[in-house]
Amino acid sequence: MATPPTIAIVDYGAGNLRSVARALERSQLRPQVTSTPREVVAADGVVLPGVGAFRDAILRLEKAGLDDALREVLGRGRPYLGLCLGLQVLFDESDEHGQTAGLGVLAGRVERFPDTDSAGARLRVPQIGWNEVHFEGDHPMLAGLPERDHFYFVHSYRAVPSDPSCVVGTANHGGDFTAAVATEGLFAVQFHPEKSQAAGRRLLDAFRDWVEARR
């Protein structure tokens, strides 16, 4: 039997790493929690989980040299899966706690949900709970996913890409927002697959198949 792909779970002090690792193991992947740049670059695939604030995440990534390691991984087209904050840090900047520069891999910014919805009613922020995501596009990950599925969200901020062609998943919270983005070498989601039960398992199984195909 072939050795399962090694997946570097980037440890930058954000927490939630063990639940992400267990979820990857259930999808027959071999997680390696690491804060070492060379281990991140050497892995078959990379997962950047996210719990916390944008500015703190960027500062911790930079301090450990993980920002450059992630750029190298993405530049090589190594499969990258971003979860929640792991999606947001890909963009140019965020408004959270003042303007902060991101990794600049994707053009656009991260903004807080507005206080009211499109009809003027007060919008609950943060969004906490289940929401339906509609997927569309031709990224390899999508071949293993249904067109619509329900995932668990916890967030007050959402990405606003400059180029809508990178958006492969949308959901509605006071209006449509970006729930998933992708390019050839990356797939990132605003929700938490590790908290999303069967839907999360389907997404991580699709990630496994993508990584296997690119090894």
C-alpha angles and dihedrals in degrees: 000000000000118000111258115252116269112239119196111217103202110232110204096150096272098126128220090088098127094054090049090049092050091049091052091049090054087057091054095256127134108233122203115191105210144160093189114109095212091054090051091052093046097051124103089235139359133225120194108194122195138210118147142026127337096231094050091049094051093047092050093047091050094046092054095042089243094125091067091043090055092048089051092050091049092044090055092049093241109162110270125187117191120196121202103307085021086069096044097052090060090073131084097256148342134220093214110124090348129324112315128178117238131201091287094222091128126035115242142057142265116240136180118255110261119256092243135039127238090278093051096254119138111269121220108239126215099041105225122177143027124339135170118251122203113208127200135162140069103273111136091241090063093060088074098044134079117244090250130025138157121246138176118255133190113173147114097196132058135191121255106196119206089216111048091196089083091060112101099160134041135182134180127245109150086334135347117309136177111273099166137017132188145179128174094285104028142054120182133177134197093216132070114256090184089063096039101084114207094001091053091049090053091053094048091047087054089050090052091052091048093050092047091051092053099044 
